């Protein structure tokens, strides 16, 4: 196992204690665990590139763990009333679309990597979730992050539509997972 994949798996293992901390009303602990999880998200990609150890497993595992972590954490926050179930559902919608798209693209052997709208949406989601844990007004920032999730989703759809109009050039295969960061 590579260092990068180990860091990604660590992020997945941090989900249960983070959700527990939210449910137990230990929000400072949940915040600390979120910071560690976000750190693993930054470090796993850096480690893979730095040591030239990018793997197909890592290209799929990293975005999967990102989505799993935030879906689980936001569900816990909705359960305890820190965010509304509507906010959770609206966050979940583009994530479900990305998951379905990943399966379709994988079946067609097509891939595309993360683009800046997806990276921005992921960063805003991390920051907004931290603010929800720390403040009562963090939910307003979360609404902005949810909006960027939809913008990123539309951006990915536009890229796919452009690629379909230019079949002679083929899809942009970057080797990244089709479900990365949106």
C-alpha positions in Angstrom: 0.0 0.0 0.0 1.3 3.5 -0.9 1.6 6.3 1.6 -1.1 8.2 -0.4 -3.6 5.4 -0.3 -2.9 4.9 3.5 -3.7 8.6 4.0 -6.9 8.3 2.0 -7.9 5.2 4.0 -7.2 7.1 7.2 -9.7 9.8 6.1 -12.3 7.1 5.8 -11.5 5.7 9.2 -11.9 9.2 10.7 -15.6 9.3 9.6 -17.0 7.2 12.4 -15.3 9.1 15.3 -16.2 12.4 13.6 -19.9 11.4 13.3 -19.8 10.2 16.9 -18.4 13.5 18.0 -21.2 15.4 16.3 -23.9 13.1 17.7 -22.4 13.4 21.2 -22.4 17.2 20.9 -18.6 17.4 21.0 -18.3 19.8 18.2 -14.7 21.0 19.0 -13.6 17.3 18.7 -15.5 16.9 15.5 -13.8 20.1 14.2 -10.4 18.7 15.1 -11.1 15.4 13.4 -12.4 17.3 10.3 -9.1 19.3 10.2 -7.1 16.0 10.3 -9.4 14.5 7.6 -9.0 17.6 5.4 -5.2 17.4 5.9 -5.2 13.8 4.7 -7.1 14.9 1.6 -4.3 17.5 0.8 -1.4 15.2 1.7 -2.5 12.1 -0.1 -2.4 13.8 -3.5 0.9 15.5 -2.7 2.4 12.2 -1.6 1.3 10.4 -4.7 2.7 13.0 -7.0 5.9 13.7 -5.0 6.9 10.0 -4.8 5.5 9.2 -8.2 3.2 6.6 -6.7 -0.1 7.5 -8.2 -2.3 4.3 -8.5 -5.6 3.5 -10.2 -6.9 2.5 -6.7 -6.0 5.9 -5.3 -7.6 7.7 -8.3 -10.9 6.1 -7.3 -10.5 5.8 -3.6 -9.7 9.5 -2.9 -12.9 11.0 -4.4 -14.9 8.2 -3.0 -13.6 8.8 0.6 -14.2 12.6 0.1 -17.8 12.0 -0.8 -18.3 9.4 1.9 -16.8 11.6 4.6 -18.8 14.7 3.8 -22.1 12.9 3.1 -21.7 11.1 6.5 -20.7 14.2 8.4 -23.4 16.4 6.9 -26.0 13.7 7.6 -24.9 13.8 11.2 -25.1 17.6 11.3 -28.7 17.4 9.8 -29.6 14.8 12.4 -28.6 17.0 15.3 -30.2 20.1 13.7 -27.0 22.1 12.8 -28.1 22.1 9.2 -31.5 21.4 7.6 -32.3 18.1 5.9 -33.0 20.3 2.8 -29.4 21.5 2.8 -28.3 17.9 3.2 -30.5 16.7 0.3 -29.3 19.5 -1.9 -25.7 18.7 -1.1 -26.4 15.0 -1.8 -28.0 15.6 -5.3 -24.8 16.5 -7.2 -22.9 13.8 -5.3 -25.4 11.2 -6.5 -25.1 12.6 -10.0 -21.3 12.3 -9.9 -21.5 8.7 -8.6 -23.9 7.7 -11.4 -21.7 9.5 -14.0 -18.6 7.7 -12.6 -20.3 4.3 -13.2 -21.4 5.3 -16.7 -18.0 6.7 -17.6 -16.2 3.7 -16.2 -18.5 1.4 -18.2 -17.5 3.4 -21.3 -13.9 3.4 -20.3 -13.9 7.2 -20.2 -12.3 9.3 -17.6 -11.7 12.9 -16.8 -10.0 14.6 -13.9 -10.9 17.2 -11.4 -11.2 20.7 -12.8 -11.1 24.0 -10.9 -14.9 24.3 -10.3 -14.8 20.9 -8.6 -11.7 21.8 -6.6 -13.3 25.0 -5.5 -16.5 23.3 -4.5 -14.6 20.7 -2.5 -12.6 23.4 -0.7 -15.6 25.5 0.1 -17.4 22.4 1.4 -14.6 21.6 3.8 -14.4 25.2 5.0 -18.2 25.6 5.3 -18.5 22.3 7.2 -15.8 23.5 9.6 -17.8 26.7 10.1 -21.0 24.8 10.7 -19.2 22.9 13.5 -17.9 26.1 15.1 -20.6 28.8 14.5 -24.3 29.2 14.1 -23.8 31.3 10.9 -21.7 28.6 9.2 -24.8 27.2 7.6 -24.9 30.3 5.3 -21.5 29.5 4.0 -22.6 25.9 3.5 -25.4 27.2 1.2 -22.7 28.8 -0.9 -20.7 25.6 -1.0 -23.8 23.7 -2.0 -24.3 26.2 -4.9 -20.7 25.6 -6.0 -21.4 21.9 -6.0 -24.1 22.5 -8.5 -22.0 24.9 -10.6 -19.2 22.3 -10.6 -21.7 19.6 -11.7 -22.9 21.8 -14.6 -19.3 22.5 -15.6 -18.5 18.8 -15.8 -21.7 18.2 -17.9 -20.6 21.0 -20.3 -17.2 19.4 -20.7 -18.8 16.0 -21.4 -21.2 17.6 -23.9 -18.3 19.3 -25.7 -16.4 16.0 -25.9 -19.4 14.2 -27.4 -19.6 16.9 -30.2 -16.0 16.2 -31.0 -15.8 12.4 -31.3 -12.8 12.4 -33.6 -10.7 13.9 -30.9 -12.0 11.5 -28.2 -12.4 12.1 -24.5 -9.8 13.9 -22.4 -8.4 10.9 -20.6 -6.2 12.3 -17.8 -6.0 9.1 -15.9 -8.0 10.6 -13.0 -11.2 9.2 -11.7 -14.4 10.3 -13.3 -15.9 11.0 -9.9 -13.2 13.3 -8.7 -14.2 16.5 -6.7 -17.4 18.1 -7.7 
